């Protein structure tokens, strides 16, 4: 479904403020995958998602979605093709009602929205209870539900989430991610980039992990012992080289010369 081929991004190139955010990142997602990106601040998690969604133009490389080249396309074109981003900080419209916020998520659609609104309400019953309440008066967890619900109104094939647990209590994070897992089971591919892997989140995550580092990228697959090790020790260890994976060598695990899983 999603095929990222050696994308790179440098901000302010040719200046003293030049910063390389991405360097030769490659990644492949199949339909129905639920993949989580982890990495330290500045590792390129947000830049990855924003580049896929068209908000940031890559300096090099190619992004294919459903076999079509979407590299550098306008974000509205990318949304119509089925790629939606839940941005960091939620970015809801605080003076608009919950229902109005949801409808904004479908601004490119011309068909009837009622069935999808009811679908979002079935996933997030609290949004239905507060449908005529201003978005800015909701709690942090409810605003995150609204941000996800708004994204779902575009009928995405790929749902990307940037730091969805930001500022939320672990129990709230667990509730939201149980719903995200249900959305994934219903056929929506998910690419998630949490800011932290906290105690509440550790127990929920049983999906592929991508560990980004300014110099390295590695992918750990479901059921992998090292994936759990990365979660447990993430605060202390930013990156574990593929060569050190226990019980397996680099070639057997499908790692290419760049350190990106094939």
VEXRO-174076 format. One line per field, with one value per residue (C-alpha): residue number from 1; residue in three letters; x negated, y negated, z negated. Coordinates in pm, 1 decimal. Each point is the difference from the previous one (the first is absolute). Layout:
BEGIN
seq	NUM | ...
type	ALA | ...
u	X | ...
v	Y | ...
w	Z | ...
REM end
This chain:
BEGIN
seq	1 | 2 | 3 | 4 | 5 | 6 | 7 | 8 | 9 | 10 | 11 | 12 | 13 | 14 | 15 | 16 | 17 | 18 | 19 | 20 | 21 | 22 | 23 | 24 | 25 | 26 | 27 | 28 | 29 | 30 | 31 | 32 | 33 | 34 | 35 | 36 | 37 | 38 | 39 | 40 | 41 | 42 | 43 | 44 | 45 | 46 | 47 | 48 | 49 | 50 | 51 | 52 | 53 | 54 | 55 | 56 | 57 | 58 | 59 | 60 | 61 | 62 | 63 | 64 | 65 | 66 | 67 | 68 | 69 | 70 | 71 | 72 | 73 | 74 | 75 | 76 | 77 | 78 | 79 | 80 | 81 | 82 | 83 | 84 | 85 | 86 | 87 | 88 | 89 | 90 | 91 | 92 | 93 | 94 | 95 | 96 | 97 | 98 | 99 | 100 | 101 | 102 | 103 | 104 | 105 | 106 | 107 | 108 | 109 | 110 | 111 | 112 | 113 | 114 | 115 | 116 | 117 | 118 | 119 | 120 | 121 | 122 | 123 | 124 | 125 | 126 | 127 | 128 | 129 | 130 | 131 | 132 | 133 | 134 | 135 | 136 | 137 | 138 | 139 | 140 | 141 | 142 | 143 | 144 | 145 | 146 | 147 | 148 | 149 | 150 | 151 | 152 | 153 | 154 | 155 | 156 | 157 | 158 | 159 | 160 | 161 | 162 | 163 | 164 | 165 | 166 | 167 | 168 | 169 | 170 | 171 | 172 | 173 | 174 | 175 | 176 | 177 | 178 | 179 | 180 | 181 | 182 | 183 | 184 | 185 | 186 | 187 | 188 | 189 | 190 | 191 | 192 | 193 | 194 | 195 | 196 | 197 | 198 | 199 | 200 | 201 | 202 | 203 | 204 | 205 | 206 | 207 | 208 | 209 | 210 | 211 | 212 | 213 | 214 | 215 | 216 | 217 | 218 | 219 | 220 | 221 | 222 | 223 | 224 | 225 | 226 | 227 | 228 | 229 | 230 | 231 | 232 | 233 | 234 | 235 | 236 | 237 | 238 | 239 | 240 | 241 | 242 | 243 | 244 | 245 | 246 | 247 | 248 | 249 | 250 | 251 | 252 | 253 | 254 | 255 | 256 | 257 | 258 | 259 | 260 | 261 | 262
type	UNK | UNK | UNK | UNK | UNK | UNK | UNK | UNK | UNK | UNK | UNK | UNK | UNK | UNK | UNK | UNK | UNK | UNK | UNK | UNK | UNK | UNK | UNK | UNK | UNK | UNK | UNK | UNK | UNK | UNK | UNK | UNK | UNK | UNK | UNK | UNK | UNK | UNK | UNK | UNK | UNK | UNK | UNK | UNK | UNK | UNK | UNK | UNK | UNK | UNK | UNK | UNK | UNK | UNK | UNK | UNK | UNK | UNK | UNK | UNK | UNK | UNK | UNK | UNK | UNK | UNK | UNK | UNK | UNK | UNK | UNK | UNK | UNK | UNK | UNK | UNK | UNK | UNK | UNK | UNK | UNK | UNK | UNK | UNK | UNK | UNK | UNK | UNK | UNK | UNK | UNK | UNK | UNK | UNK | UNK | UNK | UNK | UNK | UNK | UNK | UNK | UNK | UNK | UNK | UNK | UNK | UNK | UNK | UNK | UNK | UNK | UNK | UNK | UNK | UNK | UNK | UNK | UNK | UNK | UNK | UNK | UNK | UNK | UNK | UNK | UNK | UNK | UNK | UNK | UNK | UNK | UNK | UNK | UNK | UNK | UNK | UNK | UNK | UNK | UNK | UNK | UNK | UNK | UNK | UNK | UNK | UNK | UNK | UNK | UNK | UNK | UNK | UNK | UNK | UNK | UNK | UNK | UNK | UNK | UNK | UNK | UNK | UNK | UNK | UNK | UNK | UNK | UNK | UNK | UNK | UNK | UNK | UNK | UNK | UNK | UNK | UNK | UNK | UNK | UNK | UNK | UNK | UNK | UNK | UNK | UNK | UNK | UNK | UNK | UNK | UNK | UNK | UNK | UNK | UNK | UNK | UNK | UNK | UNK | UNK | UNK | UNK | UNK | UNK | UNK | UNK | UNK | UNK | UNK | UNK | UNK | UNK | UNK | UNK | UNK | UNK | UNK | UNK | UNK | UNK | UNK | UNK | UNK | UNK | UNK | UNK | UNK | UNK | UNK | UNK | UNK | UNK | UNK | UNK | UNK | UNK | UNK | UNK | UNK | UNK | UNK | UNK | UNK | UNK | UNK | UNK | UNK | UNK | UNK | UNK | UNK | UNK | UNK | UNK | UNK | UNK | UNK | UNK | UNK | UNK | UNK | UNK
u	0.0 | -263.4 | -349.8 | -255.7 | -320.7 | -306.8 | 164.9 | -208.4 | 82.1 | -228.3 | 146.0 | -168.0 | -249.0 | -313.4 | 26.0 | -162.1 | 336.8 | 14.0 | 144.7 | 32.8 | 325.5 | 9.6 | -279.7 | 76.9 | 304.8 | 167.5 | 315.6 | 273.1 | 349.5 | 254.9 | 375.0 | 124.3 | -335.5 | -27.0 | -352.5 | -146.9 | -297.6 | -208.0 | -300.1 | -154.2 | 98.1 | -134.4 | -36.1 | 242.7 | 332.4 | 213.8 | -199.6 | 71.1 | 375.5 | 12.2 | -199.6 | 235.4 | 302.0 | -145.6 | -41.9 | -378.2 | -167.8 | -283.4 | -348.0 | -38.9 | 153.3 | 343.8 | 330.5 | 244.5 | 352.7 | 213.4 | -251.1 | 24.8 | -277.3 | 120.1 | -340.7 | 39.3 | 370.1 | 234.6 | 142.0 | 358.4 | -84.5 | -158.9 | 306.7 | 227.2 | -219.4 | 60.1 | -283.6 | 92.2 | -210.8 | 112.1 | -241.1 | -204.6 | 191.6 | 338.6 | 61.2 | 377.2 | 206.1 | 78.5 | 290.8 | 179.3 | 224.2 | -102.6 | 229.7 | -137.2 | -355.7 | 90.8 | 154.6 | -316.6 | -181.1 | 219.2 | -37.5 | -116.7 | 296.7 | 324.1 | 203.1 | 221.9 | -192.5 | 262.1 | -117.1 | -361.6 | 99.7 | 190.8 | -301.0 | -224.9 | 259.5 | 9.2 | -377.1 | 0.3 | 338.9 | -113.5 | -18.9 | 366.0 | 89.5 | -185.9 | 85.6 | 123.5 | -273.8 | -285.7 | -315.6 | -211.1 | 204.5 | -77.7 | -258.9 | -337.3 | 103.0 | 328.6 | -181.7 | -228.7 | 307.0 | 139.6 | -326.0 | 4.2 | 369.9 | -51.9 | -275.1 | 226.9 | 262.3 | -219.5 | 30.0 | -375.4 | -172.1 | -308.7 | 42.3 | -313.7 | -21.0 | -266.3 | -54.2 | 360.1 | -76.5 | -140.6 | 112.8 | 238.8 | 18.2 | -103.7 | 354.2 | 136.0 | -272.8 | 91.2 | 368.4 | -74.4 | -241.4 | 244.7 | 231.5 | -280.9 | -66.3 | 368.3 | -20.3 | -300.5 | 193.2 | 267.1 | -254.6 | -169.2 | -380.2 | -160.4 | -337.9 | -51.8 | -276.8 | 38.5 | -218.1 | -71.4 | 56.9 | 142.4 | 110.5 | 360.5 | -101.3 | -254.4 | 263.6 | 205.3 | -258.2 | -42.7 | -74.7 | -304.0 | -237.3 | -215.2 | -280.7 | -126.6 | -335.9 | -181.1 | -245.9 | 192.3 | 337.4 | 114.8 | 328.5 | 101.4 | 283.8 | 297.7 | -90.5 | -366.4 | -173.4 | -209.3 | 312.9 | 107.2 | -353.6 | 8.3 | 327.1 | -122.1 | -331.3 | 97.4 | -72.7 | -352.5 | -83.2 | 79.8 | -123.0 | -114.3 | -211.1 | 134.4 | -330.2 | 67.1 | 344.8 | -7.6 | 23.1 | -11.7 | -231.7 | 67.5 | 55.6 | 241.2 | 223.8 | 29.3 | -201.5 | -161.8 | -328.3 | 173.9 | 143.0 | 355.6 | 206.1 | 106.0
v	0.0 | -256.1 | 21.4 | -259.9 | 11.6 | -171.5 | -330.2 | -278.6 | -344.4 | -289.7 | -319.5 | -332.0 | 162.2 | -197.3 | -215.0 | 6.4 | 118.9 | 305.1 | 304.8 | 347.7 | 148.2 | 315.2 | 186.2 | 287.1 | 130.7 | 300.7 | 168.8 | 227.6 | 40.3 | 254.2 | -46.2 | 57.8 | -57.4 | -179.6 | -140.1 | -218.7 | -232.9 | -74.7 | -227.1 | -276.2 | -363.7 | -119.1 | 352.2 | -78.5 | 154.6 | -305.7 | -80.6 | 350.9 | -34.7 | -356.9 | 98.6 | 288.2 | -230.7 | -267.1 | -268.1 | 23.5 | 46.1 | 255.8 | -93.5 | 337.8 | 343.4 | 121.3 | 78.0 | 241.9 | 57.1 | 275.7 | 11.6 | -370.8 | -254.2 | -259.1 | -158.3 | -374.5 | -2.6 | -255.9 | 119.7 | -21.7 | 236.6 | 242.2 | -9.6 | 83.0 | 302.1 | 130.9 | -129.6 | -200.2 | -144.6 | -58.9 | -284.0 | -48.7 | -210.9 | 109.9 | -333.5 | 7.3 | -314.8 | -109.4 | -232.6 | 250.1 | 276.4 | 363.7 | 70.9 | -294.1 | 119.9 | 343.9 | -145.6 | -202.5 | 332.9 | 80.9 | -338.3 | 162.7 | 236.7 | -74.6 | 302.0 | 59.0 | -0.2 | 137.2 | 363.6 | -97.0 | -238.4 | 282.5 | 228.8 | -251.0 | -36.8 | 379.9 | 0.7 | -304.0 | -14.6 | -302.0 | -204.6 | 72.3 | -108.5 | -327.3 | -50.8 | -358.3 | -93.2 | -227.2 | 198.4 | -224.8 | 90.9 | 372.5 | 176.1 | 87.9 | 360.6 | -101.8 | -243.7 | 281.9 | 213.5 | -289.7 | -37.4 | 370.7 | -11.9 | -301.4 | 188.0 | 303.0 | -217.6 | -10.9 | 380.4 | 62.0 | 313.3 | -108.2 | -179.3 | -167.8 | -132.6 | -239.8 | 16.4 | 105.1 | 53.1 | -350.9 | -137.3 | 287.2 | 228.0 | 363.9 | 130.0 | -241.2 | 104.8 | 364.1 | -69.3 | -193.3 | 259.6 | 282.0 | -188.1 | -59.0 | 373.4 | 58.8 | -247.7 | 193.3 | 327.2 | -159.3 | -38.1 | -336.8 | 13.3 | -192.6 | -173.1 | -133.1 | -223.9 | -40.2 | -249.7 | 248.5 | 365.9 | -35.3 | 261.9 | 0.1 | 32.7 | 278.6 | 252.6 | -79.1 | 2.2 | 330.0 | -138.0 | -69.6 | -264.4 | -234.4 | -154.0 | -325.9 | -148.0 | -286.0 | 258.1 | 327.3 | 156.2 | 344.9 | 188.0 | 253.2 | 235.7 | 132.8 | 260.1 | -95.1 | 29.4 | -304.0 | -208.4 | 49.1 | -74.7 | -327.0 | -95.7 | 92.0 | -177.2 | -275.3 | -280.9 | 129.1 | 133.0 | -204.1 | 256.5 | 360.6 | 86.9 | 287.9 | 185.2 | 40.2 | 161.0 | 322.4 | 334.2 | -136.2 | -168.7 | -301.8 | 193.2 | 252.6 | -282.1 | -160.0 | -310.7 | -172.7 | -184.1 | -319.6 | 160.7 | -22.5 | 317.3 | 120.2
w	0.0 | -111.1 | 141.2 | -112.0 | 198.7 | -146.8 | -87.7 | -145.3 | -128.6 | -85.9 | -139.1 | 86.5 | 240.5 | 81.0 | -312.2 | -341.3 | -134.0 | 227.5 | -176.5 | 144.0 | -129.7 | 214.9 | 173.2 | 237.8 | -187.7 | 163.7 | -124.6 | 133.5 | -146.3 | 116.9 | -15.0 | -355.8 | -169.8 | -333.4 | -24.3 | -273.2 | 43.9 | -307.8 | -31.5 | -206.0 | 43.7 | 332.8 | 142.5 | 282.5 | -109.1 | 75.4 | 313.4 | 128.7 | -44.2 | 129.0 | 308.1 | 78.3 | -40.2 | 229.7 | -265.6 | 41.6 | 338.3 | -6.6 | 116.2 | 166.0 | 36.6 | 99.2 | -174.4 | 161.9 | -128.2 | 152.1 | 284.3 | 82.6 | -50.7 | -254.1 | -62.3 | -50.3 | 87.2 | -152.5 | -335.3 | 127.4 | 285.4 | -243.8 | -227.5 | 294.0 | 72.5 | -352.2 | -218.7 | -310.9 | -282.5 | -359.0 | -83.1 | -312.8 | -252.8 | 142.2 | 180.5 | -34.5 | 56.6 | -357.5 | 82.9 | 221.2 | -133.8 | -6.3 | 294.5 | 198.6 | -65.2 | 130.2 | 314.4 | 63.3 | 32.1 | 299.3 | 172.3 | 325.2 | 15.4 | 183.6 | -110.3 | -303.0 | -330.2 | -237.6 | 3.6 | -69.3 | -278.5 | -166.1 | 48.2 | -177.9 | -277.7 | -38.8 | -47.4 | -231.2 | -181.7 | -203.0 | 318.5 | 67.8 | -353.1 | 61.8 | 366.8 | -53.5 | -245.8 | 111.3 | 70.9 | -220.5 | -309.5 | 29.7 | -213.4 | 151.6 | 56.1 | 158.9 | 228.4 | 113.6 | 71.1 | 202.2 | 194.7 | 88.6 | 83.4 | 225.2 | 186.5 | 44.9 | 169.0 | 311.3 | 24.3 | -15.7 | 118.3 | -197.2 | -333.9 | -136.3 | -357.1 | -126.3 | -378.2 | -76.5 | -369.3 | -53.1 | -336.7 | -73.2 | -303.2 | 57.5 | -56.0 | 261.2 | 243.0 | -52.9 | 69.2 | 317.9 | 132.3 | -59.4 | 235.7 | 250.0 | -0.9 | 74.6 | 290.4 | 128.3 | -22.6 | 218.3 | 279.6 | -56.5 | 17.3 | -288.9 | -21.5 | -351.0 | -138.4 | -378.2 | -181.8 | -278.6 | -77.8 | -349.2 | -248.3 | 116.9 | 362.5 | -45.9 | -89.2 | 310.3 | 274.9 | 180.3 | 344.9 | 218.5 | -129.5 | 203.2 | -199.2 | 150.8 | -90.7 | 175.1 | 135.4 | 5.3 | 71.6 | -106.1 | 19.3 | -263.9 | 87.8 | -206.3 | -260.4 | 20.3 | -337.9 | 80.8 | 63.4 | -359.7 | -112.6 | 191.5 | -168.5 | -348.1 | 33.7 | 239.7 | -242.3 | -54.2 | 348.5 | 310.0 | 247.5 | 0.9 | 308.7 | 205.7 | -38.4 | -373.4 | 34.5 | -204.6 | 175.4 | 351.0 | 240.9 | 220.9 | 322.2 | -151.8 | -124.8 | 343.1 | -75.0 | 293.3 | -7.2 | -111.7 | -313.4 | 133.3 | -12.7 | 340.9
REM end
